[in-house]
Amino acid sequence: MKLTIGLALSGGGARGIAHIGVLAALEKYGIYPEIISGTSIGALVGVLYASGYQPEAILKLIKASKLHKVISLSRPTRGLLDLAKIEKLLRSHIPEDDFSALKKRFYCAVTNLNTGKSELISSGKLIDYVLASASIPIVFEPRIIDGQSYVDGGILNNLPIEPLLDQASVIIGVHVNHNEELKEISGIKAIAERSFRLAISKDVDDKFARCNLVIDPPAMQRFSVFDFSKADEIYDIGFTETENRILQFSNLIDLEQLIAEKKKRQQEK
């Protein structure tokens, strides 16, 4: 029986580069997610994967883009930074701005400030919603779409598994905001980030229970949302954590069959 793999990718800024390592490790063992749901950086990685980019290509793109430098200052009326250069990046690498043009099913979580509700978008214009999903409040300006103000999807839904529940046979949840106890927190930046992470993770534990496999690397606590310069290290943590956990799939998936399917695809190319 063919299993449909669903993958939910959390927000977390630069920590979301670990999502790319997770994808690479899954593909190494012949596991190819067919339905992707993401929020914030998870939406950015997810849309690139859904549009056909391989994990290694996504990593190279992010490193070459130097995201820690492309974020530019804006007037502090609605946000301290803007995503104009990231928008240019997306539009140059995703030629058709529509969900229907993607090669895999993709859902983007956003927060509608006007209604105060979370939305999961899967049709229509693509790039505006991905940028909205990555618009951390105060840091980035809200994205205005059809007269509504949208911001980071992770505020109300930081692990958007909902679209996967009735479509996927196996659900993998990837969370890059590990929140185990910390003995010491010092500095206003660390306090602010810790507070934000705890606030947006209030419903994540319940969602973990509905996933067949959860990837939640403890090492992610060492990184901030803007540590894009540490892309290789973050990627490696995602890859290693997934590879160490891959045997948990043995009760769910015939790994030998999946590996055989991978070899068959490679021979057909």
C-alpha positions as CSV (number, residue, x, y, z in Angstrom):
1,M,0.0,0.0,0.0
2,K,1.4,3.4,-1.0
3,L,1.7,5.8,2.0
4,T,1.2,9.5,1.6
5,I,3.7,11.4,3.6
6,G,2.7,14.8,5.1
7,L,5.3,17.2,6.5
8,A,4.5,20.2,8.8
9,L,7.3,22.7,9.2
10,S,7.4,25.2,12.1
11,G,8.5,28.8,12.3
12,G,11.8,29.8,14.0
13,G,13.8,32.1,11.9
14,A,17.3,30.9,11.0
15,R,16.6,27.8,13.1
16,G,14.3,26.7,10.2
17,I,17.4,25.9,8.1
18,A,17.2,22.7,10.1
19,H,14.1,21.9,8.0
20,I,16.4,21.6,5.0
21,G,18.6,19.0,6.8
22,V,15.4,17.1,7.7
23,L,14.3,16.9,4.1
24,A,17.8,15.8,3.0
25,A,17.9,13.0,5.6
26,L,14.3,11.8,4.7
27,E,15.2,11.7,1.0
28,K,18.4,9.8,1.8
29,Y,16.2,7.0,3.0
30,G,13.8,7.3,0.1
31,I,11.1,9.2,2.1
32,Y,9.5,11.9,-0.1
33,P,6.9,14.1,1.6
34,E,4.0,14.8,-0.9
35,I,2.0,17.3,1.2
36,I,3.9,20.2,2.8
37,S,2.4,22.6,5.4
38,G,4.6,25.4,6.8
39,T,4.6,28.6,8.8
40,S,7.2,31.5,8.7
41,I,10.6,30.0,7.8
42,G,8.8,26.7,7.4
43,A,6.7,28.2,4.7
44,L,9.7,29.6,2.9
45,V,11.6,26.3,3.0
46,G,8.3,24.4,2.2
47,V,7.4,26.5,-0.8
48,L,10.8,26.0,-2.3
49,Y,10.6,22.3,-1.8
50,A,7.1,22.1,-3.1
51,S,8.2,24.0,-6.2
52,G,10.7,21.4,-7.1
53,Y,14.0,22.5,-5.4
54,Q,16.0,19.7,-3.8
55,P,17.2,20.2,-0.2
56,E,20.8,20.8,-1.2
57,A,19.7,23.4,-3.7
58,I,17.6,25.2,-1.1
59,L,20.5,25.3,1.3
60,K,22.8,26.8,-1.4
61,L,20.1,29.3,-2.3
62,I,19.7,30.5,1.3
63,K,23.5,30.6,1.9
64,A,24.1,32.5,-1.4
65,S,21.3,34.9,-0.5
66,K,23.0,35.8,2.8
67,L,19.6,36.4,4.5
68,H,21.3,38.0,7.5
69,K,22.3,40.8,5.1
70,V,19.3,41.0,2.7
71,I,16.9,42.1,5.4
72,S,16.8,45.8,5.0
73,L,15.7,48.6,7.4
74,S,12.4,50.4,6.8
75,R,10.6,53.3,8.5
76,P,9.6,52.2,12.0
77,T,5.9,53.0,11.5
78,R,4.6,49.5,11.2
79,G,7.8,47.4,11.4
80,L,11.5,47.8,11.9
81,L,12.5,45.8,8.8
82,D,11.1,44.9,5.5
83,L,11.2,41.8,3.3
84,A,11.5,43.5,-0.1
85,K,14.8,41.8,-1.0
86,I,13.4,38.4,0.1
87,E,10.4,39.0,-2.1
88,K,12.7,39.7,-5.0
89,L,14.5,36.4,-4.2
90,L,11.3,34.4,-4.2
91,R,9.9,35.9,-7.4
92,S,13.2,35.2,-9.2
93,H,13.2,31.5,-8.2
94,I,9.4,30.7,-8.3
95,P,8.4,31.7,-11.9
96,E,4.7,31.3,-11.5
97,D,3.0,33.0,-8.5
98,D,0.2,30.6,-7.9
99,F,-0.3,27.6,-5.5
100,S,-1.6,25.6,-8.4
101,A,1.7,25.7,-10.2
102,L,3.6,23.9,-7.4
103,K,4.7,20.3,-7.9
104,K,3.5,19.3,-4.4
105,R,0.5,20.3,-2.4
106,F,1.5,23.2,-0.1
107,Y,-0.3,25.0,2.7
108,C,0.8,28.3,4.1
109,A,-0.1,29.3,7.7
110,V,-0.7,33.1,8.2
111,T,-2.2,35.2,11.0
112,N,-5.0,37.6,10.0
113,L,-4.6,40.7,12.2
114,N,-8.0,42.0,11.2
115,T,-10.0,38.9,12.2
116,G,-7.6,37.7,14.9
117,K,-7.6,34.2,13.4
118,S,-5.2,31.8,11.8
119,E,-5.7,30.9,8.2
120,L,-4.2,28.1,6.1
121,I,-3.9,29.2,2.5
122,S,-3.6,26.7,-0.4
123,S,-4.9,28.5,-3.5
124,G,-4.5,31.8,-5.3
125,K,-1.5,34.1,-5.2
126,L,1.5,32.4,-3.5
127,I,4.4,34.7,-2.7
128,D,2.4,37.4,-0.8
129,Y,1.1,34.7,1.6
130,V,4.6,33.2,2.1
131,L,6.0,36.6,2.9
132,A,3.1,37.3,5.2
133,S,3.7,34.0,7.0
134,A,7.3,35.1,7.6
135,S,6.4,38.6,8.9
136,I,7.3,38.5,12.5
137,P,5.3,41.3,14.3
138,I,7.1,44.5,15.1
139,V,10.2,43.2,13.3
140,F,8.6,43.1,9.9
141,E,5.8,45.1,8.4
142,P,2.4,43.3,8.0
143,R,1.6,42.1,4.5
144,I,-1.6,43.7,3.1
145,I,-3.6,41.2,1.0
146,D,-7.1,42.0,-0.2
147,G,-7.4,44.7,2.4
148,Q,-6.4,42.4,5.3
149,S,-3.2,42.7,7.4
150,Y,-1.3,39.4,7.7
151,V,1.6,38.5,9.9
152,D,3.6,35.5,11.0
153,G,1.5,32.4,10.9
154,G,3.4,31.0,13.9
155,I,1.7,33.4,16.3
156,L,-1.5,31.3,16.3
157,N,-0.3,28.1,14.6
158,N,3.4,27.2,14.8
159,L,3.0,23.6,13.7
160,P,0.2,23.6,11.0
161,I,-0.7,19.9,10.9
162,E,-4.4,20.5,10.2
163,P,-4.3,20.0,6.4
164,L,-2.4,16.8,6.8
165,L,-4.8,15.1,9.2
166,D,-7.2,13.8,6.6
167,Q,-4.8,13.7,3.6
168,A,-1.7,12.0,4.8
169,S,-1.1,8.4,5.9
170,V,2.0,9.5,7.9
171,I,2.5,12.9,9.5
172,I,6.0,14.2,10.3
173,G,6.1,17.3,12.5
174,V,9.3,19.4,12.5
175,H,9.7,21.9,15.3
176,V,12.8,24.0,15.6
177,N,11.9,25.9,18.8
178,H,12.9,23.4,21.5
179,N,11.7,24.7,24.8
180,E,13.3,22.5,27.5
181,E,14.1,24.1,30.8
182,L,17.0,26.7,30.8
183,K,19.1,27.2,33.9
184,E,20.0,30.8,33.0
185,I,18.5,33.5,30.7
186,S,20.3,36.8,30.6
187,G,20.0,39.9,28.5
188,I,16.9,41.6,27.1
189,K,17.2,40.0,23.7
190,A,17.4,36.5,25.2
191,I,14.4,37.2,27.4
192,A,12.3,38.6,24.6
193,E,13.1,35.7,22.3
194,R,12.4,33.1,25.0
195,S,9.1,34.7,25.9
196,F,8.0,34.8,22.2
197,R,9.0,31.1,21.7
198,L,7.0,30.0,24.8
199,A,4.0,32.0,23.7
200,I,3.8,30.6,20.2
201,S,4.4,27.0,21.4
202,K,1.4,26.7,23.7
203,D,-0.5,24.3,21.5
204,V,2.5,22.5,19.9
205,D,2.6,19.7,22.5
206,D,-1.0,18.7,21.6
207,K,0.0,18.6,17.9
208,F,3.0,16.5,18.6
209,A,0.7,13.8,19.9
210,R,-1.1,13.7,16.5
211,C,2.2,13.2,14.5
212,N,3.6,9.9,13.7
213,L,7.1,11.3,14.0
214,V,8.3,14.5,15.6
215,I,11.7,16.1,14.9
216,D,12.4,18.6,17.7
217,P,16.2,19.0,18.0
218,P,17.3,20.2,21.5
219,A,20.4,21.8,20.0
220,M,18.2,24.5,18.3
221,Q,18.2,26.4,21.6
222,R,21.8,27.5,20.9
223,F,20.6,29.6,17.9
224,S,18.7,32.8,17.5
225,V,16.2,33.6,14.8
226,F,18.8,35.7,13.0
227,D,21.7,33.2,13.0
228,F,21.6,32.7,9.2
229,S,25.4,32.9,9.1
230,K,25.4,29.5,10.9
231,A,23.4,27.8,8.1
232,D,25.7,24.8,7.7
233,E,25.7,24.0,11.4
234,I,22.0,24.3,11.7
235,Y,21.4,22.2,8.6
236,D,23.7,19.5,10.0
237,I,21.7,19.4,13.2
238,G,18.5,18.9,11.3
239,F,20.0,16.2,9.2
240,T,21.7,14.3,12.1
241,E,18.6,14.4,14.3
242,T,16.4,13.0,11.5
243,E,18.9,10.3,10.6
244,N,19.2,9.3,14.3
245,R,15.4,9.0,14.5
246,I,14.8,7.4,11.1
247,L,14.6,3.9,12.5
248,Q,11.4,4.9,14.3
249,F,9.8,4.8,10.8
250,S,10.5,1.1,10.6
251,N,7.1,0.3,12.2
252,L,5.3,2.7,9.9
253,I,7.1,2.5,6.5
254,D,8.7,-0.3,4.5
255,L,12.1,1.4,4.2
256,E,13.4,-1.2,1.8
257,Q,10.5,-0.5,-0.5
258,L,11.0,3.2,-0.3
259,I,14.7,2.9,-1.0
260,A,14.0,0.6,-4.0
261,E,11.5,3.3,-5.3
262,K,14.2,5.9,-4.9
263,K,16.7,3.8,-6.9
264,K,14.0,3.3,-9.6
265,R,13.4,7.1,-9.9
266,Q,17.1,7.7,-10.2
267,Q,17.3,5.1,-13.0
268,E,14.4,6.7,-14.9
269,K,16.1,10.1,-14.9
